[in-house]
Amino acid sequence: MLDIDIGVTLDEFQLGVKEKLDAPGITALFGPSGSGKSTLLRVLAGFQSATGTVSFNGSVWQDTDSGTFVAPHHRPVGYMFQDARLFPHLSVRGNLDFAARRAARGGSNEAQSAFSMDHVMAAFDLAELVGRRPGTLSGGERQRVALARTLLRRPQLLLLDEPLAALDQERKSEIMPYLDALPGEFDIPTIYVSHSADEVAQLADQMWVLANGRVHAAGATAEIMQRLDIQSVMGRFEAGAVIRARVLDHDQGYHLTGLDFGGQRLTMPMVDRLAAGDQVRLRIRARDVALATTRPEGISIRNVLAGNITEIVEQSGSPFAEARVEVGGQHLRARLTRAAADEMQLATGKPVFALIKSIAFDA
């Protein structure tokens, strides 16, 4: 349980957060640059002064009224920065050994096998890198080593401050599976700062949406991303929904993967790492969903899903409208023009077909 009630004033910027977090897995702090994400993370780590209280699992880390303040090195926190901050004069093994020795001096539980050197190295595929210096590693390799080093300090709470921000798309794709595996491998509650909706959709079970120093929404990622009332924070081109589907089969000839989504079939570009029966989380952007009131024929779009409109919001002063469509107990978002919504007489409860190009999926 993380209990936060803090305020920070930095020049003209003010951050005020009063929230409780008791969810396992990864919780994302999402929002535009300057919204207060990294500042909040620094407060939790003890790097940034603030007024108010912070407690974790019943232990008070900060209480302005009583004068309590636990120094950063005494908080059971692992903090990973945007840049790896590895020791350049040490090999990969030297960097990892340094973290393990520091944890031992701090009294961390040596018997906790999930944080052993062998387990961490295997989890991040570091065996072939141990003899190399940081300067010879790629950006993705450095971040893998940095994350392993952070875990070897045996934290009870992991704070990740935009760890992929400095990486190109190829390097991001390399490290994402390692981040995705964190909850299952190490069972540490993790707070992940990002302004990328794609990263949040793939990694986070829970999310807090920050803007102008305030939390505008908090809850399950799938529920938050489908909401229409936080579009100004999510951004017009980032708006979308996160769905869960089950792998049915692979079409090796056309390199496609078939999925079951609420009893209806979805098709997406083939992902080799998935096997039949696997559960997968997908992000579908609102701009990639079109609507029809009758089932279309003779079109290239492979995914035509029957559903019902549960909410529609027209954005006055703009050409746009947003619709929320229920399909098999989950929701999609569709972005269309107000003119189209009026011509199609779209309204809550109206049956529609959601059209999604197979190439639109982010898995």
Secondary structure as a PSIPRED ss2 file (coil, helix, strand):
# PSIPRED VFORMAT (PSIPRED V4.0)

   1 M C   1.000  0.000  0.000
   2 L E   0.000  0.000  1.000
   3 D E   0.000  0.000  1.000
   4 I E   0.000  0.000  1.000
   5 D E   0.000  0.000  1.000
   6 I E   0.000  0.000  1.000
   7 G E   0.000  0.000  1.000
   8 V E   0.000  0.000  1.000
   9 T E   0.000  0.000  1.000
  10 L E   0.000  0.000  1.000
  11 D C   1.000  0.000  0.000
  12 E C   1.000  0.000  0.000
  13 F E   0.000  0.000  1.000
  14 Q E   0.000  0.000  1.000
  15 L E   0.000  0.000  1.000
  16 G E   0.000  0.000  1.000
  17 V E   0.000  0.000  1.000
  18 K E   0.000  0.000  1.000
  19 E E   0.000  0.000  1.000
  20 K E   0.000  0.000  1.000
  21 L E   0.000  0.000  1.000
  22 D C   1.000  0.000  0.000
  23 A C   1.000  0.000  0.000
  24 P C   1.000  0.000  0.000
  25 G C   1.000  0.000  0.000
  26 I E   0.000  0.000  1.000
  27 T E   0.000  0.000  1.000
  28 A E   0.000  0.000  1.000
  29 L E   0.000  0.000  1.000
  30 F E   0.000  0.000  1.000
  31 G C   1.000  0.000  0.000
  32 P C   1.000  0.000  0.000
  33 S C   1.000  0.000  0.000
  34 G C   1.000  0.000  0.000
  35 S C   1.000  0.000  0.000
  36 G C   1.000  0.000  0.000
  37 K H   0.000  1.000  0.000
  38 S H   0.000  1.000  0.000
  39 T H   0.000  1.000  0.000
  40 L H   0.000  1.000  0.000
  41 L H   0.000  1.000  0.000
  42 R H   0.000  1.000  0.000
  43 V H   0.000  1.000  0.000
  44 L H   0.000  1.000  0.000
  45 A H   0.000  1.000  0.000
  46 G C   1.000  0.000  0.000
  47 F C   1.000  0.000  0.000
  48 Q C   1.000  0.000  0.000
  49 S C   1.000  0.000  0.000
  50 A C   1.000  0.000  0.000
  51 T E   0.000  0.000  1.000
  52 G E   0.000  0.000  1.000
  53 T E   0.000  0.000  1.000
  54 V E   0.000  0.000  1.000
  55 S E   0.000  0.000  1.000
  56 F E   0.000  0.000  1.000
  57 N C   1.000  0.000  0.000
  58 G C   1.000  0.000  0.000
  59 S E   0.000  0.000  1.000
  60 V E   0.000  0.000  1.000
  61 W E   0.000  0.000  1.000
  62 Q E   0.000  0.000  1.000
  63 D E   0.000  0.000  1.000
  64 T C   1.000  0.000  0.000
  65 D C   1.000  0.000  0.000
  66 S C   1.000  0.000  0.000
  67 G C   1.000  0.000  0.000
  68 T E   0.000  0.000  1.000
  69 F E   0.000  0.000  1.000
  70 V C   1.000  0.000  0.000
  71 A C   1.000  0.000  0.000
  72 P H   0.000  1.000  0.000
  73 H H   0.000  1.000  0.000
  74 H H   0.000  1.000  0.000
  75 R C   1.000  0.000  0.000
  76 P C   1.000  0.000  0.000
  77 V E   0.000  0.000  1.000
  78 G E   0.000  0.000  1.000
  79 Y E   0.000  0.000  1.000
  80 M E   0.000  0.000  1.000
  81 F C   1.000  0.000  0.000
  82 Q C   1.000  0.000  0.000
  83 D C   1.000  0.000  0.000
  84 A C   1.000  0.000  0.000
  85 R C   1.000  0.000  0.000
  86 L C   1.000  0.000  0.000
  87 F C   1.000  0.000  0.000
  88 P C   1.000  0.000  0.000
  89 H C   1.000  0.000  0.000
  90 L C   1.000  0.000  0.000
  91 S C   1.000  0.000  0.000
  92 V H   0.000  1.000  0.000
  93 R H   0.000  1.000  0.000
  94 G H   0.000  1.000  0.000
  95 N H   0.000  1.000  0.000
  96 L H   0.000  1.000  0.000
  97 D H   0.000  1.000  0.000
  98 F H   0.000  1.000  0.000
  99 A H   0.000  1.000  0.000
 100 A H   0.000  1.000  0.000
 101 R H   0.000  1.000  0.000
 102 R H   0.000  1.000  0.000
 103 A H   0.000  1.000  0.000
 104 A H   0.000  1.000  0.000
 105 R H   0.000  1.000  0.000
 106 G C   1.000  0.000  0.000
 107 G C   1.000  0.000  0.000
 108 S C   1.000  0.000  0.000
 109 N C   1.000  0.000  0.000
 110 E C   1.000  0.000  0.000
 111 A C   1.000  0.000  0.000
 112 Q C   1.000  0.000  0.000
 113 S H   0.000  1.000  0.000
 114 A H   0.000  1.000  0.000
 115 F H   0.000  1.000  0.000
 116 S C   1.000  0.000  0.000
 117 M H   0.000  1.000  0.000
 118 D H   0.000  1.000  0.000
 119 H H   0.000  1.000  0.000
 120 V H   0.000  1.000  0.000
 121 M H   0.000  1.000  0.000
 122 A H   0.000  1.000  0.000
 123 A H   0.000  1.000  0.000
 124 F C   1.000  0.000  0.000
 125 D C   1.000  0.000  0.000
 126 L C   1.000  0.000  0.000
 127 A H   0.000  1.000  0.000
 128 E H   0.000  1.000  0.000
 129 L H   0.000  1.000  0.000
 130 V C   1.000  0.000  0.000
 131 G C   1.000  0.000  0.000
 132 R C   1.000  0.000  0.000
 133 R C   1.000  0.000  0.000
 134 P H   0.000  1.000  0.000
 135 G H   0.000  1.000  0.000
 136 T H   0.000  1.000  0.000
 137 L C   1.000  0.000  0.000
 138 S C   1.000  0.000  0.000
 139 G H   0.000  1.000  0.000
 140 G H   0.000  1.000  0.000
 141 E H   0.000  1.000  0.000
 142 R H   0.000  1.000  0.000
 143 Q H   0.000  1.000  0.000
 144 R H   0.000  1.000  0.000
 145 V H   0.000  1.000  0.000
 146 A H   0.000  1.000  0.000
 147 L H   0.000  1.000  0.000
 148 A H   0.000  1.000  0.000
 149 R H   0.000  1.000  0.000
 150 T H   0.000  1.000  0.000
 151 L H   0.000  1.000  0.000
 152 L C   1.000  0.000  0.000
 153 R C   1.000  0.000  0.000
 154 R C   1.000  0.000  0.000
 155 P C   1.000  0.000  0.000
 156 Q C   1.000  0.000  0.000
 157 L E   0.000  0.000  1.000
 158 L E   0.000  0.000  1.000
 159 L E   0.000  0.000  1.000
 160 L E   0.000  0.000  1.000
 161 D E   0.000  0.000  1.000
 162 E C   1.000  0.000  0.000
 163 P C   1.000  0.000  0.000
 164 L C   1.000  0.000  0.000
 165 A C   1.000  0.000  0.000
 166 A C   1.000  0.000  0.000
 167 L C   1.000  0.000  0.000
 168 D C   1.000  0.000  0.000
 169 Q H   0.000  1.000  0.000
 170 E H   0.000  1.000  0.000
 171 R H   0.000  1.000  0.000
 172 K H   0.000  1.000  0.000
 173 S H   0.000  1.000  0.000
 174 E H   0.000  1.000  0.000
 175 I H   0.000  1.000  0.000
 176 M H   0.000  1.000  0.000
 177 P H   0.000  1.000  0.000
 178 Y H   0.000  1.000  0.000
 179 L H   0.000  1.000  0.000
 180 D H   0.000  1.000  0.000
 181 A C   1.000  0.000  0.000
 182 L H   0.000  1.000  0.000
 183 P H   0.000  1.000  0.000
 184 G H   0.000  1.000  0.000
 185 E H   0.000  1.000  0.000
 186 F H   0.000  1.000  0.000
 187 D C   1.000  0.000  0.000
 188 I C   1.000  0.000  0.000
 189 P C   1.000  0.000  0.000
 190 T E   0.000  0.000  1.000
 191 I E   0.000  0.000  1.000
 192 Y E   0.000  0.000  1.000
 193 V E   0.000  0.000  1.000
 194 S E   0.000  0.000  1.000
 195 H C   1.000  0.000  0.000
 196 S C   1.000  0.000  0.000
 197 A H   0.000  1.000  0.000
 198 D H   0.000  1.000  0.000
 199 E H   0.000  1.000  0.000
 200 V H   0.000  1.000  0.000
 201 A H   0.000  1.000  0.000
 202 Q H   0.000  1.000  0.000
 203 L H   0.000  1.000  0.000
 204 A C   1.000  0.000  0.000
 205 D C   1.000  0.000  0.000
 206 Q E   0.000  0.000  1.000
 207 M E   0.000  0.000  1.000
 208 W E   0.000  0.000  1.000
 209 V E   0.000  0.000  1.000
 210 L E   0.000  0.000  1.000
 211 A E   0.000  0.000  1.000
 212 N C   1.000  0.000  0.000
 213 G C   1.000  0.000  0.000
 214 R E   0.000  0.000  1.000
 215 V E   0.000  0.000  1.000
 216 H E   0.000  0.000  1.000
 217 A E   0.000  0.000  1.000
 218 A E   0.000  0.000  1.000
 219 G E   0.000  0.000  1.000
 220 A E   0.000  0.000  1.000
 221 T H   0.000  1.000  0.000
 222 A H   0.000  1.000  0.000
 223 E H   0.000  1.000  0.000
 224 I H   0.000  1.000  0.000
 225 M H   0.000  1.000  0.000
 226 Q C   1.000  0.000  0.000
 227 R C   1.000  0.000  0.000
 228 L C   1.000  0.000  0.000
 229 D C   1.000  0.000  0.000
 230 I C   1.000  0.000  0.000
 231 Q H   0.000  1.000  0.000
 232 S H   0.000  1.000  0.000
 233 V H   0.000  1.000  0.000
 234 M H   0.000  1.000  0.000
 235 G C   1.000  0.000  0.000
 236 R C   1.000  0.000  0.000
 237 F C   1.000  0.000  0.000
 238 E C   1.000  0.000  0.000
 239 A C   1.000  0.000  0.000
 240 G E   0.000  0.000  1.000
 241 A E   0.000  0.000  1.000
 242 V E   0.000  0.000  1.000
 243 I E   0.000  0.000  1.000
 244 R E   0.000  0.000  1.000
 245 A E   0.000  0.000  1.000
 246 R E   0.000  0.000  1.000
 247 V E   0.000  0.000  1.000
 248 L E   0.000  0.000  1.000
 249 D E   0.000  0.000  1.000
 250 H E   0.000  0.000  1.000
 251 D E   0.000  0.000  1.000
 252 Q C   1.000  0.000  0.000
 253 G C   1.000  0.000  0.000
 254 Y C   1.000  0.000  0.000
 255 H C   1.000  0.000  0.000
 256 L E   0.000  0.000  1.000
 257 T E   0.000  0.000  1.000
 258 G E   0.000  0.000  1.000
 259 L E   0.000  0.000  1.000
 260 D E   0.000  0.000  1.000
 261 F E   0.000  0.000  1.000
 262 G C   1.000  0.000  0.000
 263 G C   1.000  0.000  0.000
 264 Q E   0.000  0.000  1.000
 265 R E   0.000  0.000  1.000
 266 L E   0.000  0.000  1.000
 267 T E   0.000  0.000  1.000
 268 M E   0.000  0.000  1.000
 269 P E   0.000  0.000  1.000
 270 M C   1.000  0.000  0.000
 271 V C   1.000  0.000  0.000
 272 D C   1.000  0.000  0.000
 273 R C   1.000  0.000  0.000
 274 L C   1.000  0.000  0.000
 275 A C   1.000  0.000  0.000
 276 A C   1.000  0.000  0.000
 277 G C   1.000  0.000  0.000
 278 D C   1.000  0.000  0.000
 279 Q E   0.000  0.000  1.000
 280 V E   0.000  0.000  1.000
 281 R E   0.000  0.000  1.000
 282 L E   0.000  0.000  1.000
 283 R E   0.000  0.000  1.000
 284 I E   0.000  0.000  1.000
 285 R E   0.000  0.000  1.000
 286 A H   0.000  1.000  0.000
 287 R H   0.000  1.000  0.000
 288 D H   0.000  1.000  0.000
 289 V E   0.000  0.000  1.000
 290 A E   0.000  0.000  1.000
 291 L E   0.000  0.000  1.000
 292 A E   0.000  0.000  1.000
 293 T C   1.000  0.000  0.000
 294 T C   1.000  0.000  0.000
 295 R C   1.000  0.000  0.000
 296 P C   1.000  0.000  0.000
 297 E C   1.000  0.000  0.000
 298 G C   1.000  0.000  0.000
 299 I C   1.000  0.000  0.000
 300 S C   1.000  0.000  0.000
 301 I C   1.000  0.000  0.000
 302 R C   1.000  0.000  0.000
 303 N E   0.000  0.000  1.000
 304 V E   0.000  0.000  1.000
 305 L E   0.000  0.000  1.000
 306 A E   0.000  0.000  1.000
 307 G E   0.000  0.000  1.000
 308 N E   0.000  0.000  1.000
 309 I E   0.000  0.000  1.000
 310 T E   0.000  0.000  1.000
 311 E E   0.000  0.000  1.000
 312 I E   0.000  0.000  1.000
 313 V E   0.000  0.000  1.000
 314 E E   0.000  0.000  1.000
 315 Q C   1.000  0.000  0.000
 316 S C   1.000  0.000  0.000
 317 G C   1.000  0.000  0.000
 318 S C   1.000  0.000  0.000
 319 P C   1.000  0.000  0.000
 320 F E   0.000  0.000  1.000
 321 A E   0.000  0.000  1.000
 322 E E   0.000  0.000  1.000
 323 A E   0.000  0.000  1.000
 324 R E   0.000  0.000  1.000
 325 V E   0.000  0.000  1.000
 326 E E   0.000  0.000  1.000
 327 V E   0.000  0.000  1.000
 328 G C   1.000  0.000  0.000
 329 G C   1.000  0.000  0.000
 330 Q E   0.000  0.000  1.000
 331 H E   0.000  0.000  1.000
 332 L E   0.000  0.000  1.000
 333 R E   0.000  0.000  1.000
 334 A E   0.000  0.000  1.000
 335 R E   0.000  0.000  1.000
 336 L E   0.000  0.000  1.000
 337 T E   0.000  0.000  1.000
 338 R H   0.000  1.000  0.000
 339 A H   0.000  1.000  0.000
 340 A H   0.000  1.000  0.000
 341 A H   0.000  1.000  0.000
 342 D H   0.000  1.000  0.000
 343 E H   0.000  1.000  0.000
 344 M C   1.000  0.000  0.000
 345 Q C   1.000  0.000  0.000
 346 L C   1.000  0.000  0.000
 347 A C   1.000  0.000  0.000
 348 T C   1.000  0.000  0.000
 349 G C   1.000  0.000  0.000
 350 K C   1.000  0.000  0.000
 351 P E   0.000  0.000  1.000
 352 V E   0.000  0.000  1.000
 353 F E   0.000  0.000  1.000
 354 A E   0.000  0.000  1.000
 355 L E   0.000  0.000  1.000
 356 I E   0.000  0.000  1.000
 357 K C   1.000  0.000  0.000
 358 S H   0.000  1.000  0.000
 359 I H   0.000  1.000  0.000
 360 A H   0.000  1.000  0.000
 361 F C   1.000  0.000  0.000
 362 D E   0.000  0.000  1.000
 363 A C   1.000  0.000  0.000
